[in-house]
Amino acid sequence: MYEATIKKSFSAAHLLKEIGGKCEELHGHNFLVEVSVAAESLNSEGLLIDFRVVKKWTDEVLELLDHKYLNELEYFKNINPSSEQLARFLYDRIGEKSRQAKITLSRVTVWESENSRVSYSL
């Protein structure tokens, strides 16, 4: 199995309700996102996928989040915009693009700091 991963970043603000502590106050992060795709075999050019394609898919979705107050976005109206929920949001939207290209999205990882990350996969 081959797996290719790209990294992108975005900045956003949020607050997390009913968890206690400082995170209940408005704050922001410079999030780092890793997007991994996988395939059993390579294409005719000897690639799993051109990295530029995965970067484009990711950029299109991150544009919805970058420099936004996440709590105000429709998707997060009734849920905490945690890193876990961000990973699922990204996975679902990038996954739509990867399915159209017949590429398996294997994992999305969201880093909210250099020491804290969460991954989502099926």
HURARA-V800595 format. One record per pair of residues at least 12 apart in sequence whose C-alpha atoms are under 8 Angstrom apart, sorted by the first residue. I is the first residue (numbers start at 1). J is the second residue. D is the distance in Angstrom with one decimal. If there is no record, write none. Layout:
I|J|D + I|J|D
//
This chain:
1|38|6.8 + 1|39|5.8 + 1|40|4.5 + 1|41|7.1 + 2|38|5.4 + 2|39|5.4 + 2|40|6.0 + 2|41|7.1 + 2|42|8.0 + 2|48|6.9 + 3|36|6.4 + 3|37|5.5 + 3|38|4.3 + 3|39|6.7 + 3|48|7.6 + 3|106|8.0 + 4|36|5.4 + 4|37|5.4 + 4|38|6.4 + 4|48|7.2 + 4|49|7.8 + 4|51|7.8 + 5|34|6.4 + 5|35|5.4 + 5|36|4.2 + 5|37|6.5 + 6|34|5.6 + 6|35|5.4 + 6|36|6.6 + 6|51|7.0 + 6|54|7.1 + 6|55|6.7 + 7|32|6.9 + 7|33|5.5 + 7|34|4.5 + 7|35|6.5 + 7|55|8.0 + 8|32|5.9 + 8|33|5.2 + 8|34|6.6 + 8|55|7.6 + 8|58|7.6 + 8|59|7.7 + 9|30|6.8 + 9|31|5.5 + 9|32|4.4 + 9|33|5.7 + 10|30|5.8 + 10|31|5.4 + 10|32|6.7 + 10|62|6.8 + 10|65|7.4 + 10|66|5.1 + 10|67|7.3 + 11|28|7.2 + 11|29|5.8 + 11|30|4.4 + 11|31|5.9 + 11|65|7.8 + 11|66|5.3 + 11|67|5.2 + 11|68|7.6 + 12|28|5.5 + 12|29|5.8 + 12|30|6.8 + 12|31|7.6 + 12|65|6.7 + 12|66|5.7 + 12|67|4.7 + 12|68|5.1 + 12|69|6.0 + 12|70|6.7 + 13|26|6.8 + 13|27|5.4 + 13|28|3.9 + 13|29|6.4 + 13|67|7.3 + 13|68|6.3 + 13|69|4.8 + 13|70|6.1 + 14|26|5.7 + 14|27|5.8 + 14|28|6.1 + 14|69|5.6 + 14|70|5.3 + 14|71|5.8 + 14|81|6.7 + 15|27|6.3 + 15|71|7.1 + 15|80|7.6 + 15|81|7.4 + 16|80|5.4 + 16|81|6.8 + 16|82|6.9 + 17|80|6.5 + 29|112|6.0 + 29|113|7.4 + 30|112|6.7 + 30|113|7.5 + 31|110|6.7 + 31|111|5.6 + 31|112|4.8 + 31|113|7.0 + 32|110|5.9 + 32|111|4.9 + 32|112|6.7 + 32|113|7.9 + 33|108|7.1 + 33|109|5.6 + 33|110|4.7 + 33|111|6.3 + 34|108|5.7 + 34|109|5.0 + 34|110|6.5 + 35|54|7.7 + 35|58|7.7 + 35|105|7.7 + 35|107|6.1 + 35|108|4.7 + 35|109|6.6 + 36|105|6.1 + 36|106|5.5 + 36|107|5.2 + 36|108|6.3 + 37|103|6.8 + 37|104|5.5 + 37|105|4.3 + 37|106|5.0 + 37|107|7.0 + 38|103|6.8 + 38|104|5.3 + 38|105|6.3 + 38|106|5.9 + 39|103|6.7 + 39|104|6.5 + 57|94|6.1 + 57|97|6.7 + 58|94|6.4 + 61|90|6.9 + 61|93|6.8 + 61|94|7.0 + 62|90|8.0 + 83|110|6.1 + 83|111|7.5 + 83|112|6.9 + 83|117|7.5 + 83|118|6.5 + 84|110|7.7 + 84|118|6.0 + 84|119|7.2 + 84|120|7.3 + 86|110|7.3 + 87|108|5.9 + 87|109|6.2 + 87|110|5.8 + 87|118|7.2 + 87|119|6.4 + 87|120|5.7 + 88|108|7.8 + 88|120|6.0 + 90|108|7.1 + 91|105|7.6 + 91|107|7.2 + 91|108|5.8 + 91|120|7.1 + 91|121|7.5 + 106|121|6.0 + 106|122|7.4 + 107|119|6.6 + 107|120|5.7 + 107|121|4.6 + 107|122|7.8 + 108|120|5.4 + 108|121|6.6
//
